[in-house]
Amino acid sequence: MPERSRIAIVTGGSRGLGRNTVNALARTGVDSIVTFHSNRDEADATVREVETAGAKAVALQLDVAHAGRFPAFVDQVKAALSEHWGRESFDFLVNNAGTSHFGKIGDVTEADFDDIVAVQLKGAFFLTQALLPLIADGGRIVNLSSGLARFATPGFAAYAMMKGGIEVFTRYLAKELGARGITANTVAPGAIETDFAGGMVRDNPQMNKGVADATALGRAGVPDDVGPMIAGLLGDANRWVNAQRIEVSGGAYL
C-alpha cells in the first residue's frame, strides 16, 4: 500500500516567503493547500510550480483579518482534502500570512493597531483554533515571527509586539498539543529581500546595505534562506524540535 501524501496548509502561500516555502516543501514531496488574499493569478502560478516539482497543490482564498469567515474556510479545506487527497486531515500548518506596518509609537492610531492585531495575532490564533480538529496527530505547526521581536528597530513597535505574542502562543500550542504528538515552533526571519513592506529591503539600496552591515554573514536574506529551512523543520529529522524560536537572520544585530 503506497504511503499517503503529507499535506501542508501554508497561509499567504502565493507570494514571498510563503511561496518559497510551498515550493521547498514540494521538492521534499509534501503537497500543499495554498491560501491567498486576493491575487488568484499568483496563487495559480504557485500551484503550477508545485506540480512541476512533482507534488500537488490547491489554492484557496482566505483573508486572515476576518476570523468570522474561518468556519467557511474550514469547510473548504475539508472539501479539498476529500476531493484531492481522499483524506479528512492534514499534517502541517504554517501560519505565514501577514502584512507589514511601519509607524513610530507616537504616530500609530488605534485603527492601525486594531488592523495589525486582526492580521498578525488574532488571525493566527483563531485560524489555528479552527483547524485544530483537522490536524493529524503527530503533525506540526510553524508560526512565523520576526527578528524584530528580538532586536528593536524604531517604527516597528506595534508589528513586533504582535510577533512577540505569536512566540508566546507557539509555546502554549506545544504544551497543550503535546498529548497529540503535535509540535509547534516559531521561525523568525530577519530582513529578507521580498516585496514585504513594499520591497523595502529588496529595492532600497541604502536599507539593504544597512541590513548587510548589521548581519554577521554580510548580506540581507533572500527567500531561499528561509523556505527550505521551514521545509527542513517539518521533516522527520526535526521531529524532536518543539516549542523553539528559531531565528533565520544570518546573525543579525548580534
DAQUI-V327119 format. One record per pair of residues at least 24 apart in sequence whose C-alpha atoms are under 7 Angstrom apart, sorted by the first residue. I is the first residue (numbers start at 1). J is the second residue. D is the distance in Angstrom with one decimal. If there is no record, write none. Layout:
# DAQUI-V327119
i=I j=J d=D
i=I j=J d=D
This chain:
# DAQUI-V327119
i=5 j=30 d=6.7
i=5 j=31 d=6.9
i=6 j=30 d=5.2
i=6 j=31 d=6.1
i=6 j=91 d=6.0
i=7 j=31 d=4.7
i=7 j=32 d=5.3
i=7 j=90 d=5.2
i=7 j=91 d=5.3
i=7 j=92 d=6.4
i=8 j=32 d=4.6
i=8 j=33 d=6.2
i=8 j=90 d=6.4
i=8 j=91 d=5.8
i=8 j=92 d=4.4
i=8 j=93 d=5.7
i=9 j=33 d=4.7
i=9 j=34 d=6.1
i=9 j=92 d=6.2
i=9 j=93 d=4.9
i=9 j=94 d=6.1
i=10 j=34 d=5.3
i=10 j=35 d=6.4
i=10 j=93 d=6.2
i=10 j=94 d=4.8
i=10 j=95 d=6.4
i=10 j=96 d=6.6
i=11 j=35 d=4.8
i=11 j=36 d=6.9
i=11 j=94 d=6.4
i=11 j=95 d=5.5
i=11 j=96 d=5.2
i=11 j=97 d=5.0
i=12 j=36 d=5.2
i=12 j=37 d=7.0
i=12 j=96 d=5.8
i=12 j=97 d=4.1
i=14 j=42 d=5.7
i=14 j=43 d=4.6
i=14 j=46 d=5.9
i=16 j=194 d=5.7
i=16 j=195 d=6.7
i=16 j=223 d=6.9
i=17 j=223 d=5.6
i=17 j=226 d=7.0
i=17 j=227 d=6.2
i=18 j=96 d=6.1
i=19 j=46 d=6.7
i=20 j=223 d=6.2
i=20 j=224 d=6.7
i=20 j=227 d=5.0
i=21 j=227 d=3.9
i=21 j=228 d=6.4
i=21 j=230 d=6.6
i=21 j=231 d=6.5
i=23 j=50 d=5.8
i=24 j=227 d=5.9
i=24 j=228 d=5.2
i=24 j=231 d=6.0
i=25 j=231 d=5.2
i=26 j=50 d=5.7
i=26 j=53 d=6.1
i=26 j=55 d=5.3
i=27 j=53 d=6.0
i=29 j=55 d=5.9
i=30 j=55 d=6.6
i=31 j=55 d=5.5
i=31 j=56 d=4.9
i=31 j=57 d=5.6
i=32 j=56 d=6.6
i=32 j=57 d=4.7
i=32 j=58 d=6.6
i=33 j=57 d=5.6
i=33 j=58 d=4.9
i=33 j=59 d=5.8
i=34 j=58 d=6.0
i=34 j=59 d=4.6
i=34 j=60 d=6.2
i=35 j=59 d=5.7
i=35 j=60 d=4.9
i=35 j=61 d=5.4
i=35 j=62 d=5.8
i=36 j=60 d=6.5
i=36 j=61 d=5.0
i=36 j=62 d=5.8
i=37 j=61 d=5.8
i=37 j=62 d=5.4
i=37 j=63 d=5.3
i=64 j=119 d=5.7
i=64 j=123 d=5.0
i=65 j=118 d=4.9
i=65 j=119 d=4.5
i=65 j=123 d=5.7
i=67 j=123 d=6.0
i=67 j=126 d=6.5
i=70 j=127 d=6.4
i=70 j=130 d=6.8
i=71 j=130 d=6.9
i=74 j=131 d=6.7
i=88 j=134 d=6.8
i=89 j=134 d=4.6
i=89 j=135 d=5.6
i=89 j=136 d=5.5
i=90 j=134 d=6.2
i=90 j=135 d=5.2
i=90 j=136 d=5.7
i=91 j=135 d=5.7
i=91 j=136 d=5.4
i=91 j=139 d=4.7
i=91 j=140 d=6.5
i=92 j=139 d=5.7
i=92 j=140 d=4.8
i=92 j=141 d=5.8
i=93 j=140 d=6.4
i=93 j=141 d=4.8
i=93 j=142 d=6.3
i=94 j=141 d=5.9
i=94 j=142 d=4.8
i=94 j=143 d=5.9
i=95 j=124 d=6.3
i=95 j=142 d=6.3
i=95 j=143 d=4.8
i=95 j=144 d=6.1
i=96 j=143 d=6.6
i=96 j=144 d=5.4
i=100 j=196 d=6.6
i=100 j=197 d=5.2
i=101 j=156 d=6.8
i=101 j=159 d=6.1
i=102 j=155 d=5.1
i=102 j=156 d=5.4
i=103 j=155 d=4.5
i=103 j=156 d=6.3
i=104 j=154 d=6.4
i=104 j=155 d=4.2
i=105 j=155 d=6.9
i=105 j=157 d=6.6
i=113 j=158 d=6.7
i=116 j=159 d=6.7
i=117 j=162 d=6.7
i=120 j=162 d=6.0
i=121 j=162 d=5.7
i=121 j=165 d=7.0
i=121 j=166 d=6.5
i=137 j=180 d=5.1
i=137 j=181 d=5.8
i=137 j=182 d=6.1
i=138 j=180 d=6.3
i=138 j=181 d=4.3
i=138 j=182 d=4.7
i=139 j=181 d=6.9
i=139 j=182 d=4.8
i=139 j=183 d=6.7
i=140 j=182 d=5.3
i=140 j=183 d=4.9
i=140 j=184 d=5.9
i=140 j=234 d=6.7
i=141 j=183 d=6.1
i=141 j=184 d=4.6
i=141 j=185 d=6.4
i=142 j=184 d=5.8
i=142 j=185 d=5.1
i=142 j=186 d=5.6
i=142 j=187 d=6.8
i=143 j=170 d=6.9
i=143 j=185 d=6.4
i=143 j=186 d=4.8
i=143 j=187 d=6.3
i=144 j=186 d=5.8
i=144 j=187 d=5.1
i=144 j=188 d=5.9
i=145 j=186 d=6.4
i=145 j=187 d=5.9
i=145 j=188 d=4.4
i=145 j=189 d=7.0
i=146 j=188 d=4.2
i=146 j=189 d=5.1
i=146 j=190 d=6.2
i=147 j=188 d=5.4
i=147 j=189 d=5.7
i=147 j=190 d=4.8
i=147 j=247 d=6.6
i=170 j=243 d=6.4
i=171 j=243 d=4.9
i=174 j=242 d=6.6
i=174 j=243 d=5.5
i=183 j=242 d=5.3
i=184 j=242 d=5.7
i=184 j=243 d=5.5
i=185 j=242 d=5.7
i=185 j=243 d=5.0
i=185 j=244 d=5.0
i=185 j=245 d=6.2
i=186 j=244 d=6.1
i=186 j=245 d=4.6
i=186 j=246 d=6.1
i=187 j=245 d=6.0
i=187 j=246 d=4.9
i=187 j=247 d=5.9
i=188 j=245 d=6.9
i=188 j=246 d=6.0
i=188 j=247 d=4.4
i=188 j=248 d=5.9
i=189 j=247 d=5.7
i=189 j=248 d=4.6
i=189 j=249 d=5.5
i=190 j=248 d=6.0
i=190 j=249 d=4.1
i=190 j=252 d=7.0
i=191 j=220 d=6.2
i=191 j=221 d=6.0
i=191 j=249 d=6.9
i=192 j=220 d=6.0
i=192 j=221 d=4.3
i=192 j=222 d=5.1
i=192 j=223 d=6.6
i=193 j=220 d=6.8
i=193 j=221 d=6.1
i=193 j=222 d=5.1
i=193 j=223 d=6.9
i=214 j=252 d=5.7
i=214 j=253 d=5.4
i=215 j=250 d=6.1
i=215 j=251 d=5.3
i=215 j=252 d=4.1
i=215 j=253 d=6.2
i=216 j=250 d=6.2
i=216 j=251 d=4.9
i=216 j=252 d=6.2
i=217 j=250 d=5.6
i=217 j=251 d=6.7
i=221 j=249 d=6.8
